């Protein structure tokens, strides 16, 4: 399956502003089959690429005063298979975990697992350890948190989501991660592109946050917001929580004035020349209306 992915963002800065960008597909994702996944900037700027401590591909720029457009557009190859599901995946004893994974068992900025230990064991202590326990946590978060962009705010933590019962995709992920860690399940935050391919309810492709849990010597995707295996999920970054992997980190004031994201299936019967020609013109979908959306993504 071929999927065209990309984004276009317009930012406004009152003065020249240093920025860090986490807007590339993850190194584990196969390279584009058409086009390039590099970040383009208008007006043209020097982009310095680097890897962060989690192995994510990142970039740094000096955004000038005024308006700057960031965009990327390419075609990726995807298996077309939904997120893997393995009901028999077992949970490791802490003593058997690789030391580098212990990092994902402790509390972090947005995932205060230490404050949710009692509640977590009350809710999930009777579930069998392993996939069944992680799935029970995902089911509970999905059923007990109401999604809405108006509920997003940059300071909202897992404990806040637990108390308020509302949030955006990153809040679902944060609460799920915190509850998993409270139950001794290594869990980390992830985000990237998510298409509507195969989804029961169609909608525009988007950036989305989800979680990954380490079971049976492997990281598995859990998405408590949608709570169903999805097709066309393309990883960009992962870390302890959203504080580690903000898509834009600005060292100064800026305003995101428009953003559009596309994740569209490409007809594989079309010729390579036609697909390449499409990449010469960015999709013209209307930009998203910004508001609280900016606060939960960036």
C-alpha positions as semicolon CSV with decimal commas, in nm:
position;residue;x (nm);y (nm);z (nm)
1;X;0,000;0,000;0,000
2;X;0,121;0,350;-0,088
3;X;0,031;0,645;0,135
4;X;0,099;1,009;0,058
5;X;0,188;1,191;0,379
6;X;0,276;1,550;0,448
7;X;0,195;1,872;0,625
8;X;0,203;2,246;0,578
9;X;0,231;2,487;0,871
10;X;0,253;2,864;0,879
11;X;0,414;3,026;1,181
12;X;0,452;3,393;1,271
13;X;0,742;3,520;1,482
14;X;0,780;3,878;1,612
15;X;1,160;3,842;1,605
16;X;1,412;3,584;1,485
17;X;1,344;3,273;1,694
18;X;1,544;2,949;1,736
19;X;1,328;2,639;1,696
20;X;1,362;2,263;1,731
21;X;1,146;2,053;1,499
22;X;1,040;1,689;1,543
23;X;0,857;1,653;1,212
24;X;1,034;1,367;1,034
25;X;0,918;1,006;1,008
26;X;1,101;0,789;1,261
27;X;1,426;0,617;1,150
28;X;1,249;0,280;1,185
29;X;1,006;0,380;0,908
30;X;1,104;0,278;0,556
31;X;1,229;0,566;0,337
32;X;0,986;0,728;0,091
33;X;0,934;0,552;-0,240
34;X;0,852;0,883;-0,409
35;X;0,969;1,230;-0,314
36;X;1,157;1,311;0,005
37;X;1,053;1,334;0,368
38;X;1,283;1,630;0,433
39;X;1,138;1,947;0,587
40;X;1,107;2,236;0,342
41;X;1,110;2,595;0,466
42;X;0,987;2,911;0,295
43;X;1,171;3,143;0,291
44;X;1,466;2,907;0,251
45;X;1,667;2,862;0,571
46;X;1,960;2,655;0,691
47;X;1,830;2,334;0,854
48;X;2,058;2,139;1,087
49;X;1,948;1,778;1,138
50;X;2,029;1,573;1,448
51;X;1,908;1,275;1,654
52;X;1,770;1,328;2,004
53;X;1,835;1,103;2,305
54;X;1,544;0,877;2,204
55;X;1,675;0,825;1,852
56;X;1,416;1,050;1,687
57;X;1,510;1,250;1,378
58;X;1,500;1,621;1,458
59;X;1,600;1,954;1,308
60;X;1,687;2,303;1,426
61;X;1,626;2,632;1,249
62;X;1,637;3,005;1,313
63;X;1,291;3,123;1,208
64;X;1,303;3,484;1,086
65;X;1,073;3,762;1,201
66;X;0,745;3,745;1,012
67;X;0,584;3,450;0,838
68;X;0,754;3,112;0,778
69;X;0,604;2,809;0,604
70;X;0,716;2,457;0,702
71;X;0,612;2,170;0,479
72;X;0,687;1,818;0,368
73;X;0,532;1,586;0,110
74;X;0,618;1,232;-0,001
75;X;0,479;0,886;-0,070
76;X;0,554;0,605;0,174
77;X;0,506;0,231;0,140
78;X;0,299;0,067;0,414
79;X;0,217;-0,297;0,475
80;X;-0,155;-0,222;0,470
81;X;-0,191;-0,438;0,781
82;X;-0,359;-0,308;1,099
83;X;-0,167;-0,261;1,424
84;X;-0,042;-0,602;1,548
85;X;-0,254;-0,773;1,813
86;X;-0,109;-1,048;2,032
87;X;-0,338;-1,159;2,312
88;X;-0,076;-1,408;2,434
89;X;0,206;-1,152;2,476
90;X;0,339;-1,190;2,828
91;X;0,447;-0,925;3,077
92;X;0,811;-0,933;3,186
93;X;0,915;-0,941;3,548
94;X;1,100;-0,622;3,630
95;X;1,417;-0,818;3,706
96;X;1,412;-0,955;3,350
97;X;1,374;-0,621;3,170
98;X;1,672;-0,468;2,987
99;X;1,808;-0,182;3,195
100;X;1,740;0,073;2,920
101;X;1,367;0,004;2,953
102;X;1,346;0,083;3,325
103;X;1,322;0,446;3,214
104;X;0,967;0,369;3,097
105;X;0,848;0,239;3,434
106;X;0,887;0,562;3,630
107;X;0,687;0,883;3,652
108;X;0,752;1,162;3,401
109;X;0,635;1,519;3,336
110;X;0,287;1,432;3,208
111;X;0,258;1,074;3,338
112;X;0,255;1,081;3,719
113;X;0,231;0,704;3,758
114;X;0,341;0,728;4,121
115;X;0,021;0,921;4,204
116;X;-0,202;0,662;4,035
117;X;-0,062;0,338;4,181
118;X;-0,343;0,281;4,429
119;X;-0,618;0,357;4,176
120;X;-0,448;0,145;3,910
121;X;-0,428;-0,162;4,132
122;X;-0,787;-0,114;4,245
123;X;-0,902;-0,106;3,883
124;X;-0,673;-0,361;3,720
125;X;-0,516;-0,568;3,997
126;X;-0,740;-0,867;3,918
127;X;-0,661;-0,873;3,546
128;X;-0,401;-1,124;3,423
129;X;-0,063;-0,960;3,356
130;X;0,040;-0,917;2,995
131;X;-0,165;-0,815;2,694
132;X;-0,495;-0,870;2,875
133;X;-0,397;-0,620;3,145
134;X;-0,273;-0,359;2,896
135;X;-0,591;-0,404;2,690
136;X;-0,806;-0,366;3,002
137;X;-0,633;-0,035;3,075
138;X;-0,685;0,081;2,716
139;X;-1,054;-0,018;2,731
140;X;-1,102;0,172;3,057
141;X;-0,937;0,490;2,930
142;X;-1,134;0,472;2,605
143;X;-1,463;0,430;2,791
144;X;-1,401;0,684;3,068
145;X;-1,243;0,980;2,887
146;X;-1,442;1,205;2,653
147;X;-1,254;1,332;2,348
148;X;-1,274;1,697;2,238
149;X;-1,026;1,959;2,113
150;X;-1,179;2,210;2,354
151;X;-1,052;1,993;2,642
152;X;-0,685;2,025;2,544
153;X;-0,442;2,244;2,735
154;X;-0,061;2,235;2,746
155;X;-0,040;2,176;3,123
156;X;-0,285;1,885;3,140
157;X;-0,135;1,572;3,295
158;X;-0,248;1,213;3,337
159;X;-0,381;1,285;3,687
160;X;-0,582;1,578;3,548
161;X;-0,728;1,352;3,278
162;X;-0,818;1,090;3,539
163;X;-0,999;1,350;3,752
164;X;-1,166;1,543;3,469
165;X;-1,250;1,257;3,234
166;X;-1,181;1,465;2,922
167;X;-0,894;1,520;2,683
168;X;-0,743;1,507;2,337
169;X;-0,543;1,221;2,187
170;X;-0,225;1,296;2,381
171;X;-0,425;1,299;2,707
172;X;-0,567;0,954;2,635
173;X;-0,210;0,835;2,574
174;X;-0,073;0,999;2,889
175;X;-0,335;0,846;3,118
176;X;-0,292;0,504;2,960
177;X;0,088;0,524;2,997
178;X;0,068;0,635;3,360
179;X;-0,170;0,352;3,451
180;X;0,048;0,098;3,269
181;X;0,360;0,213;3,452
182;X;0,169;0,198;3,781
183;X;0,106;-0,170;3,698
184;X;0,476;-0,231;3,616
185;X;0,420;-0,233;3,239
186;X;0,690;-0,039;3,050
187;X;0,506;0,218;2,838
188;X;0,613;0,510;2,621
189;X;0,453;0,794;2,428
190;X;0,443;0,797;2,048
191;X;0,301;1,020;1,779
192;X;0,290;1,043;1,403
193;X;0,057;1,031;1,106
194;X;-0,270;0,839;1,127
195;X;-0,482;0,784;0,818
196;X;-0,853;0,706;0,801
197;X;-0,785;0,401;0,581
198;X;-1,017;0,121;0,690
199;X;-1,168;0,329;0,969
200;X;-1,541;0,293;1,038
201;X;-1,581;0,669;1,047
202;X;-1,401;0,851;0,771
203;X;-1,215;1,173;0,838
204;X;-0,913;1,365;0,728
205;X;-0,570;1,224;0,798
206;X;-0,406;1,381;1,096
207;X;-0,121;1,385;1,342
208;X;-0,212;1,165;1,637
209;X;-0,066;1,053;1,969
210;X;-0,075;0,694;2,096
211;X;0,126;0,467;2,326
212;X;0,353;0,165;2,303
213;X;0,385;-0,111;2,563
214;X;0,678;-0,351;2,594
215;X;0,547;-0,709;2,603
216;X;0,711;-1,036;2,504
217;X;1,036;-0,861;2,402
218;X;0,860;-0,623;2,165
219;X;0,697;-0,278;2,162
220;X;0,326;-0,296;2,072
221;X;0,096;-0,009;1,974
222;X;-0,198;0,073;2,201
223;X;-0,425;0,359;2,100
224;X;-0,675;0,422;2,382
225;X;-0,848;0,705;2,197
226;X;-0,958;0,484;1,905
227;X;-0,908;0,151;2,086
228;X;-0,905;-0,049;1,765
229;X;-0,617;-0,161;1,538
230;X;-0,569;0,094;1,261
231;X;-0,412;0,088;0,915
232;X;-0,166;0,350;0,794
233;X;-0,009;0,454;1,124
234;X;0,330;0,613;1,050
235;X;0,553;0,676;1,351
236;X;0,738;1,005;1,382
237;X;0,865;1,017;1,742
238;X;0,858;0,841;2,075
239;X;0,969;0,934;2,428
240;X;0,857;0,923;2,789
241;X;0,569;1,164;2,722
242;X;0,480;1,465;2,507
243;X;0,734;1,686;2,685
244;X;1,014;1,485;2,523
245;X;0,884;1,498;2,167
246;X;0,708;1,828;2,098
247;X;0,676;1,881;1,723
248;X;0,783;2,244;1,761
249;X;0,991;2,377;2,049
250;X;1,043;2,752;2,020
251;X;1,289;2,957;2,225
252;X;1,077;3,268;2,202
253;X;0,727;3,378;2,110
254;X;0,554;3,247;1,796
255;X;0,205;3,188;1,660
256;X;0,086;2,894;1,454
257;X;-0,160;3,055;1,211
258;X;-0,254;2,757;0,992
259;X;-0,186;2,386;0,956
260;X;-0,298;2,108;0,725
261;X;-0,199;1,741;0,731
262;X;-0,257;1,474;0,468
263;X;-0,235;1,094;0,485
264;X;-0,402;0,966;0,171
265;X;-0,392;0,624;0,009
266;X;-0,240;0,635;-0,340
267;X;-0,384;0,423;-0,619
268;X;-0,107;0,170;-0,678
269;X;-0,232;0,117;-1,033
270;X;-0,122;0,467;-1,130
271;X;0,209;0,504;-1,306
272;X;0,522;0,617;-1,126
273;X;0,529;0,925;-1,347
274;X;0,176;1,026;-1,243
275;X;0,252;0,982;-0,875
276;X;0,574;1,183;-0,907
277;X;0,382;1,456;-1,091
278;X;0,132;1,480;-0,803
279;X;0,416;1,563;-0,566
280;X;0,489;1,879;-0,762
281;X;0,172;2,032;-0,617
282;X;0,094;2,026;-0,249
283;X;-0,259;1,913;-0,154
284;X;-0,491;2,214;-0,129
285;X;-0,708;2,100;0,161
286;X;-0,829;2,382;0,381
287;X;-0,604;2,450;0,682
288;X;-0,732;2,331;1,018
289;X;-0,901;2,589;1,236
290;X;-0,656;2,651;1,515
291;X;-0,733;2,699;1,880
292;X;-0,677;2,447;2,154
293;X;-0,555;2,214;1,877
294;X;-0,216;2,384;1,880
295;X;-0,185;2,340;2,252
296;X;-0,225;1,962;2,251
297;X;-0,009;1,890;1,948
298;X;0,290;2,118;2,006
